[in-house]
Amino acid sequence: MSKLDLVILHPPSVYDFRRELKLYGPVSEVVPSTPIFEMYPFGFATIASYLQQEGFRTRIVNLGLRMMNDPSFDAERFITSLRPVAFGIGLHWLCHAQGALETAKLVKREHPHVPVIMGGFSSSYYHEELMEYPEVDYVLRGDSTEAPLAQLLACLKGGGEPDEVPNLTWRDGEGSLKANPLSHVPDTVDLRPIDQGFMVRTVLRDRDLTGYMPFRDWLEFPMGAGITCRGCTHNCVTCGGSAYAFNRFLGREKPAFRPPEALAGDIRDMRGFGKGLLMVIGDIRQAGRDYARRFLDAVAVLRNPITLELFSPASKDFLQHVAAAMPNFSLEISLESHDPVVRRAFGKHYSNEAVERTIDAAFSAGCKRLDIYFMIGLPKQTRQSVRDTVAYCGELLDRYGKDGRLHPFISPLAPFLDPGSLAFEEPERYGYRIFYRTLEEHRRALLQPSWQYVLNYETEWMTREDIVLSSYEASLELNRIKASHGLMSPEEVAQQEQRTRNALELLEALDDLAEGDQEKLEELRPQLDEINAIVARPKNDWELGLGLGKWGLLRKGYFLVSQGLAAFFNQLRTAMAGRRVSQRRGERVASPSGGQE
């Protein structure tokens, strides 16, 4: 079997989370992930697929998920067993700062001569500081690192210097820091389509299903995603993926869109997994009406459950076009606050009336479900404003929630305000106070026992304590409202209320601890383990319509068997090609007498 060229590791948020004593907050209730943020970025799949098409053998390992699913899993022993040309470690979301650096340290300890490459948005922002850590050899910057990574791997395998690899930060032979120009910023996401069977074949090849799973419950709630673009046209003030952040830190002046027909092809190619949920990431209207029309025409008629994002209210005509192309569609939109003043301060300029017209039009068009997201920790937002937002959720459910299609959610902006966002770069302008600036400060913050002190910000209107208490208060009240509309059972609400009471007691106990009192902290382990083990997430859009259906099991079985056969024949072809190469080499060096030189 040929040697791996690259192993891409996705670390947990905190590497030693199985031993660390921490109270996690309700920071993962609106994503298909737990508080260790085991879901890896979609870019892992595009990188692995691109490298495979370029002839590099790549493996993805969701280290966080493997550690979470198997208490006996020995990460150190596993990493020691790997023998790639290089390791890649994702540091896309800053919540992985501690886990990523600790994983890099472990890799370098076990494989001192194997290069460690880091990438992602947070890596790009902190690229120079990352290079101060001896366990990091290279950082690839930007939002499109597939081609630069292939160039870097070619250099590593060929023994050359990576002077010409775009977007690369590295050390030369004398240890001097080099930052190659951020010149690879493609103006279109026109990559070759991801081979949807590639991930299945690599799972079979590596005999590692868990390592490739994007999040814990993926087998129960499978989902696939199509990405509309890299970049954004909006400027939400807390977002590290805003137009401002892309321009200033990732070198992207305008979004690069995937051609609409190619995006439709991506979505259609994902149907081999039965009736799992499909998602389109990014509002298809960002590139204009013609783009949205072409995508919908190309994807029609798709009967799988599919969710679209709306970045702003939508017209009746648009929603009817969506319904015609994708009759089993759902929507999600982030209002952030019920208060238009708060929403404008956040960077969103539309009225509640426009949103309500969108809800009306969506349900009239046949929308199966509409998720509305609200957030805590915004400019001009007070604790009373959060209470009023929850009350507005009740009003919306009274008006639209009779058939169970409307689902509101609220959660804190946690654990971090994004570096590169407008609010992080100009906090005074937007009413924020920043507690941690550097990568090292964020790494240390993630080890704090209470999530209140992990938060890297507070606002002029809410302290960190206000944000924490308001988050629990809002969650409890919204759960009661949901129960009154049949969206939660009384048992689920009671469980959440008990969990919240326990969490508030632990918050107080953790506040009373003297700094570094490990013995007293250890006494709280049973309570911490009990609360952190109950990940009572609401059912999100990614949990919709995921039954396999009458023929879904047969389709999935056929798909898996066909990909297994493809993996077998690929390995057979590789082995036979290797034998032919060896035979030709033997013939070239054979002496006239038949012996070897």
C-alpha positions in Angstrom: 0.0 0.0 0.0 1.4 3.4 -0.9 2.4 5.8 1.8 0.0 8.6 2.8 1.0 12.0 1.6 -1.1 14.0 4.0 -3.1 13.2 7.2 -5.6 16.1 8.0 -6.4 16.1 11.7 -9.5 17.8 13.1 -8.8 18.4 16.8 -11.3 18.9 19.6 -11.8 22.4 21.0 -9.8 21.4 24.0 -7.4 18.5 23.4 -7.7 16.8 26.8 -11.4 17.4 27.2 -11.9 14.0 28.7 -9.8 15.0 31.7 -10.2 18.8 31.8 -12.7 20.1 34.4 -14.9 22.6 32.6 -18.5 23.8 32.6 -19.5 24.1 28.9 -22.2 26.6 28.1 -25.1 26.3 25.7 -22.9 27.3 22.8 -23.6 24.4 20.4 -27.4 24.2 20.6 -27.8 25.6 17.1 -25.3 23.5 15.2 -24.9 19.7 14.7 -22.0 19.5 17.1 -21.3 19.2 20.8 -19.4 21.7 23.0 -16.0 20.2 21.8 -17.0 21.4 18.3 -16.2 18.0 16.6 -17.7 19.1 13.3 -14.9 19.7 10.8 -15.0 22.4 8.1 -16.4 21.6 4.7 -13.0 22.6 3.3 -11.5 19.3 4.5 -13.6 17.4 1.9 -12.7 19.8 -0.9 -9.0 19.6 0.0 -9.0 15.8 0.2 -10.9 15.5 -3.0 -8.7 18.0 -4.9 -5.5 16.3 -3.7 -6.7 12.9 -4.7 -7.5 14.2 -8.2 -3.9 15.6 -8.2 -2.4 12.2 -7.3 -1.8 12.7 -3.6 -3.0 10.1 -1.1 -4.9 11.9 1.8 -6.7 10.8 4.9 -9.0 12.8 7.1 -9.2 12.0 10.8 -11.8 13.6 13.1 -9.6 13.3 16.1 -12.2 15.0 18.4 -14.9 12.6 17.4 -12.8 9.5 17.8 -11.8 10.7 21.3 -15.4 11.5 22.2 -16.9 8.2 20.9 -14.4 5.9 22.4 -13.2 6.7 26.0 -10.4 4.2 25.6 -9.1 5.7 22.3 -5.4 6.5 22.7 -4.8 9.6 20.5 -1.1 9.6 21.2 -0.7 5.9 20.2 -2.9 6.5 17.1 -0.8 9.5 15.9 2.4 7.6 16.5 1.2 4.8 14.2 0.7 7.2 11.2 3.5 7.7 8.7 2.5 10.5 6.3 4.7 12.9 4.4 3.0 15.7 6.3 0.3 16.4 8.8 -2.3 19.1 8.3 -4.2 20.5 11.3 -7.2 22.6 11.0 -7.5 25.9 12.9 -10.4 27.4 11.1 -12.6 28.3 14.0 -10.8 29.9 16.9 -12.6 27.7 19.4 -10.0 25.0 18.4 -7.0 27.1 19.4 -6.0 25.0 22.4 -6.8 21.6 20.7 -5.1 22.5 17.5 -1.8 23.6 19.1 -1.8 20.7 21.6 -2.3 18.3 18.7 0.5 19.9 16.8 2.7 19.5 19.8 1.9 15.9 20.1 2.5 15.3 16.4 5.9 17.0 16.5 6.9 15.0 19.6 6.1 11.7 18.0 7.2 12.7 14.5 9.9 15.4 14.9 10.9 15.3 11.2 7.4 15.3 9.7 6.2 18.8 8.7 3.1 20.2 10.4 0.9 22.4 8.2 -1.9 24.6 9.6 -4.7 26.3 7.8 -8.1 27.9 8.1 -9.5 31.4 8.8 -8.0 31.7 12.3 -4.7 30.3 11.1 -4.7 33.0 8.4 -5.4 35.7 10.9 -2.7 34.5 13.4 -0.2 33.2 10.8 2.8 35.0 12.2 2.0 34.2 15.8 1.5 30.5 14.9 5.0 30.4 13.5 6.3 31.3 16.9 5.3 27.8 18.1 8.1 25.4 17.2 5.6 22.6 16.5 4.2 24.5 13.5 6.2 24.4 10.3 3.9 26.0 7.7 0.7 28.0 7.6 -1.4 28.3 4.5 -3.4 31.5 4.4 -6.6 32.3 2.5 -9.9 30.7 1.7 -8.8 28.6 -1.2 -5.8 26.5 -0.2 -6.3 23.4 -2.3 -3.9 24.3 -5.1 -1.2 25.9 -2.8 -1.3 22.8 -0.6 -0.7 20.5 -3.6 2.3 22.7 -4.5 3.6 22.5 -1.0 3.3 18.7 -0.9 5.1 18.5 -4.2 8.0 20.6 -2.7 8.1 18.4 0.4 8.2 15.2 -1.6 10.7 16.6 -4.0 13.0 18.3 -1.5 12.6 21.8 -2.9 12.2 25.1 -1.1 8.6 26.4 -1.1 9.6 29.9 -2.3 7.0 29.9 -5.0 4.1 28.4 -3.1 1.5 31.2 -2.8 -0.2 32.1 0.5 2.5 30.3 2.5 4.1 31.4 5.7 7.2 29.4 6.6 10.8 29.4 7.9 13.7 29.2 5.6 16.8 27.1 6.2 18.2 29.7 8.5 15.0 30.0 10.6 13.9 33.3 9.2 10.2 33.9 8.8 8.9 34.1 5.3 5.4 35.2 4.2 4.9 34.5 0.5 2.4 36.8 -1.2 -1.3 36.1 -0.7 -1.7 35.8 -4.4 -3.9 32.7 -4.9 -7.4 34.2 -4.5 -9.5 32.6 -7.3 -12.3 34.7 -8.6 -14.6 31.7 -9.0 -15.1 28.4 -7.1 -14.8 26.4 -10.3 -13.2 23.3 -8.7 -13.8 20.0 -10.2 -16.9 18.4 -8.7 -16.2 16.5 -5.5 -16.3 12.8 -6.1 -19.1 11.9 -3.7 -18.0 8.3 -3.6 -14.4 9.4 -2.7 -15.2 9.7 1.0 -16.9 6.3 1.1 -13.9 4.7 -0.7 -11.4 6.3 1.7 -13.4 5.1 4.7 -13.2 1.6 3.3 -9.6 2.0 2.4 -8.6 3.3 5.9 -11.1 1.1 7.8 -12.1 4.2 9.8 -15.7 5.3 9.6 -15.6 7.5 12.7 -12.5 9.4 11.5 -14.3 10.6 8.4 -17.6 11.4 10.0 -18.2 15.2 10.1 -20.0 15.2 13.4 -21.2 12.8 16.1 -24.8 12.1 15.0 -24.1 12.0 11.3 -25.0 8.3 10.9 -28.4 9.0 12.5 -28.9 12.4 10.8 -26.9 12.4 7.5 -26.5 15.6 5.7 -24.7 17.0 2.7 -23.8 20.6 1.8 -23.3 22.6 -1.3 -21.3 25.8 -0.9 -22.4 28.8 -3.0 -19.3 30.9 -2.7 -16.2 31.9 -0.9 -16.6 35.4 0.5 -19.6 37.4 1.4 -21.5 40.5 0.4 -22.6 41.4 3.9 -20.9 42.9 7.0 -22.4 41.5 10.1 -20.2 43.2 12.7 -19.3 40.1 14.8 -18.5 37.8 11.8 -15.0 36.7 10.8 -16.4 35.7 7.4 -17.8 39.2 6.6 -17.0 41.1 3.4 -14.7 43.3 5.6 -12.8 40.3 7.0 -12.4 38.6 3.7 -11.0 41.8 2.1 -8.6 42.8 4.9 -7.3 39.4 6.0 -7.9 36.9 3.3 -7.2 39.0 0.2 -10.7 38.7 -1.3 -12.2 41.9 -2.6 -15.5 40.2 -3.7 -17.0 36.8 -3.4 -16.0 33.9 -5.7 -19.2 32.0 -6.6 -19.5 28.4 -7.7 -21.2 28.4 -11.1 -24.9 27.8 -10.4 -25.1 24.7 -12.7 -22.0 23.2 -10.9 -23.7 23.9 -7.5 -26.8 22.2 -8.7 -24.7 19.2 -9.8 -23.1 19.1 -6.4 -26.5 18.9 -4.8 -27.7 16.2 -7.2 -24.6 14.1 -6.7 -25.4 13.9 -2.9 -28.6 12.0 -3.4 -26.9 8.6 -3.2 -27.3 8.5 0.6 -31.0 8.1 0.5 -33.1 10.8 2.0 -30.6 12.6 4.1 -30.9 16.4 4.4 -29.2 18.5 1.9 -28.1 22.1 2.6 -27.1 25.0 0.4 -24.6 27.1 2.4 -24.9 30.8 1.6 -27.8 32.7 0.2 -28.2 31.9 -3.5 -29.4 35.5 -4.1 -26.0 37.0 -3.2 -24.8 36.8 -6.8 -28.0 38.3 -8.1 -31.4 37.1 -9.5 -30.0 35.5 -12.6 -27.7 33.3 -10.5 -30.6 32.2 -8.3 -32.8 31.5 -11.3 -30.1 29.4 -13.1 -29.4 27.4 -10.0 -33.1 26.6 -9.4 -33.7 25.8 -13.0 -30.7 23.5 -13.0 -31.6 21.6 -9.8 -35.3 21.1 -10.6 -37.1 19.0 -9.7 -35.3 17.8 -6.5 -37.5 15.9 -4.1 -34.9 15.4 -1.3 -35.3 17.4 1.9 -33.2 20.5 1.4 -32.6 23.7 3.4 -31.7 27.1 2.0 -30.2 30.0 3.8 -31.8 33.5 3.6 -29.6 36.5 4.5 -32.5 38.9 4.2 -36.3 38.7 3.6 -37.3 37.0 0.3 -40.0 37.9 -2.2 -43.1 35.8 -2.9 -42.0 35.2 -6.5 -38.6 33.8 -5.4 -40.1 31.5 -2.8 -42.6 30.1 -5.4 -39.7 29.5 -7.7 -37.9 27.6 -4.9 -41.0 25.5 -4.2 -41.3 24.6 -7.9 -37.7 23.5 -8.1 -37.5 21.8 -4.6 -40.9 20.9 -3.3 -39.5 19.5 -0.1 -37.6 22.7 0.9 -37.0 24.3 4.3 -35.5 27.7 5.1 -33.4 29.3 7.8 -32.8 33.0 8.6 -30.9 34.7 11.4 -32.8 37.8 12.6 -30.4 38.1 15.6 -32.9 40.3 17.5 -36.5 41.3 17.5 -35.5 44.9 17.8 -34.7 46.6 14.4 -32.4 49.0 16.3 -30.2 46.2 17.6 -30.4 44.4 14.2 -29.2 47.5 12.4 -26.3 48.0 14.9 -25.4 44.4 14.0 -25.3 45.1 10.3 -28.7 43.9 9.1 -31.1 46.5 7.7 -34.6 45.1 7.4 -37.9 45.3 9.3 -39.9 42.8 11.2 -42.7 43.3 8.8 -40.5 42.2 5.9 -39.6 39.1 7.8 -43.2 38.3 8.6 -44.2 38.7 5.0 -41.4 36.2 4.1 -42.8 33.7 6.7 -46.3 34.1 5.2 -45.0 33.7 1.6 -42.8 30.7 2.5 -45.5 28.8 4.2 -48.0 29.6 1.4 -45.4 28.2 -1.0 -45.2 25.0 0.9 -42.1 25.4 3.0 -41.7 22.4 5.2 -39.9 24.1 8.1 -38.6 27.6 8.8 -35.9 28.0 11.5 -35.3 31.5 12.9 -32.2 32.2 14.9 -31.6 34.9 17.5 -28.4 35.7 19.3 -27.3 37.1 22.7 -24.2 39.5 22.9 -25.1 42.1 20.3 -24.5 45.8 20.1 -27.2 47.9 21.9 -28.8 44.7 23.3 -29.7 44.6 27.0 -31.0 41.8 29.2 -34.5 43.2 28.9 -34.1 43.3 25.1 -33.2 39.6 25.2 -36.4 38.9 27.2 -38.4 40.9 24.6 -36.8 38.8 21.8 -38.1 35.6 23.5 -41.5 37.2 23.9 -41.4 38.0 20.1 -40.7 34.3 19.5 -43.9 33.5 21.3 -45.8 36.0 19.2 -44.4 34.4 16.0 -45.4 31.0 17.2 -48.9 32.2 18.1 -49.3 33.5 14.6 -47.4 30.9 12.5 -46.7 27.9 14.8 -50.0 26.0 14.7 -48.7 23.3 12.4 -45.2 22.9 13.9 -43.3 24.3 10.9 -41.8 27.4 12.6 -38.9 26.8 15.0 -37.2 29.8 16.8 -33.8 29.4 18.5 -31.7 31.6 20.7 -28.1 31.2 21.9 -25.1 33.3 23.0 -22.4 34.5 20.7 -19.8 32.1 22.1 -17.2 31.2 22.9 -15.4 34.0 20.9 -16.1 37.2 19.0 -14.4 36.4 15.7 -10.9 37.9 15.1 -11.1 39.8 11.9 -14.6 40.9 12.4 -15.5 44.6 12.6 -16.3 44.4 16.3 -13.0 42.7 17.1 -11.0 45.2 15.0 -12.9 48.3 16.1 -14.5 47.3 19.4 -15.1 50.8 20.8 -17.0 51.8 17.6 -19.5 49.0 18.1 -19.6 49.0 21.9 -17.5 45.9 22.7 -14.7 45.3 25.2 -12.2 42.6 24.2 -10.5 40.5 26.9 -8.2 38.4 24.7 -6.3 39.5 21.6 -3.5 37.1 20.9 -3.8 33.4 19.9 -2.0 32.4 23.1 -4.5 34.4 25.2 -7.3 32.6 23.5 -5.6 29.2 23.9 -5.3 29.8 27.7 -8.9 31.1 27.9 -10.2 27.8 26.6 -8.8 26.1 29.7 -10.9 28.2 32.1 -13.3 26.1 34.2 -16.3 28.3 33.5 -17.5 29.3 30.1 -18.2 32.7 31.4 -14.5 33.4 31.5 -13.8 31.8 28.2 -15.9 34.5 26.5 -13.4 37.0 24.9 -15.8 40.0 25.0 -18.5 41.9 26.7 -20.5 44.9 25.6 -21.4 48.3 26.9 -24.9 47.0 27.6 -24.1 43.5 29.0 -21.2 42.1 31.0 -20.0 38.6 30.6 -22.1 37.6 33.6 -25.1 39.2 32.0 -24.6 37.3 28.8 -24.3 34.0 30.7 -27.3 34.5 32.9 -29.4 35.9 30.1 -28.5 32.9 27.9 -29.9 30.5 30.5 -32.9 32.7 31.3 -33.8 33.0 27.6 -33.3 29.3 26.9 -35.7 28.3 29.8 -38.4 30.7 28.8 -38.2 29.8 25.1 -38.4 26.1 26.0 -41.6 26.8 27.9 -43.0 28.7 24.9 -42.1 25.8 22.6 -43.7 23.3 24.9 -47.0 25.3 24.9 -46.9 25.0 21.1 -46.1 21.3 21.0 -42.5 21.7 19.9 -41.0 20.2 23.1 -42.4 17.7 25.5 -43.0 18.5 29.2 -40.3 16.0 30.0 -37.7 17.7 27.8 -38.5 21.1 29.4 -38.2 19.6 32.9 -34.9 18.1 32.0 -33.6 21.4 30.6 -34.8 23.3 33.7 -33.0 20.9 36.0 -29.9 21.1 34.0 -30.0 24.9 34.1 -30.5 24.9 37.8 -27.5 22.6 38.2 -25.4 24.8 35.8 -26.2 27.9 37.7 -25.2 26.3 41.0 -21.9 25.2 39.4 -21.3 28.7 38.0 -21.5 30.0 41.5 -19.3 27.3 42.9 -16.7 27.9 40.2 -16.8 31.6 40.9 -16.1 30.9 44.6 -13.0 28.8 43.8 -9.6 30.3 44.5 -7.6 30.4 41.3 -5.6 27.2 40.9 -7.6 25.3 43.6 -7.4 22.0 41.7 -8.4 19.9 44.7 -11.7 21.7 45.1 -12.3 21.7 41.4 -11.8 17.9 41.4 -14.5 17.6 43.9 -16.9 19.1 41.4 -16.1 16.6 38.7 -19.2 14.4 39.2 -21.5 17.4 38.7 -19.5 18.7 35.8 -19.5 15.4 34.1 -23.2 15.0 34.6 -24.1 18.4 33.1 -21.6 18.2 30.2 -22.8 14.7 29.3 -26.4 15.9 28.7 -26.2 17.6 25.3 -29.9 18.4 25.1 -29.9 20.1 21.7 -33.2 21.1 20.1 -34.0 19.3 16.9 -32.6 21.4 14.1 -33.1 21.6 10.4 -30.4 19.0 9.9 -32.6 16.4 11.7 -35.5 16.8 9.3 -36.8 14.2 6.9 -33.9 11.9 7.4 -35.8 8.6 7.3 -34.4 6.4 4.6 -37.8 5.8 3.1 -39.1 2.7 1.4 -36.2 2.4 -1.1 -33.7 4.5 0.8 -32.0 1.5 2.5 -31.6 -0.3 -0.8 -30.2 2.8 -2.4 -27.7 3.4 0.4 -26.7 -0.3 0.4 -26.2 -0.2 -3.4 -24.1 3.0 -3.1 -21.9 1.6 -0.3 -21.4 -1.7 -2.1 -20.5 0.0 -5.4 -18.1 2.3 -3.7 -16.5 -0.6 -1.8 -16.0 -2.5 -5.1 -14.5 0.7 -6.6 -12.1 1.0 -3.6 -11.1 -2.6 -4.0 -10.4 -2.3 -7.8 -8.6 1.0 -7.2 -6.2 -0.7 -4.8 -5.8 -3.7 -7.2 -5.0 -1.3 -10.0 -2.4 0.5 -7.8 -0.8 -2.8 -6.8 -0.6 -4.1 -10.4 0.8 -0.8 -11.6 3.4 -1.0 -8.9 4.4 -4.5 -10.0 4.6 -3.4 -13.6 6.8 -0.5 -12.7 9.1 -2.8 -10.6 9.3 -5.3 -13.5 10.2 -2.6 -16.0 12.9 -1.3 -13.6 14.2 -4.8 -13.2 14.4 -5.3 -17.0 16.3 -2.0 -17.4 19.0 -2.9 -14.9 19.3 -6.6 -15.8 22.8 -7.7 -16.9 23.3 -9.8 -20.1 23.9 -12.9 -18.0 20.6 -12.5 -16.3 22.0 -11.3 -13.0 21.5 -7.9 -11.3 24.0 -5.2 -11.4 
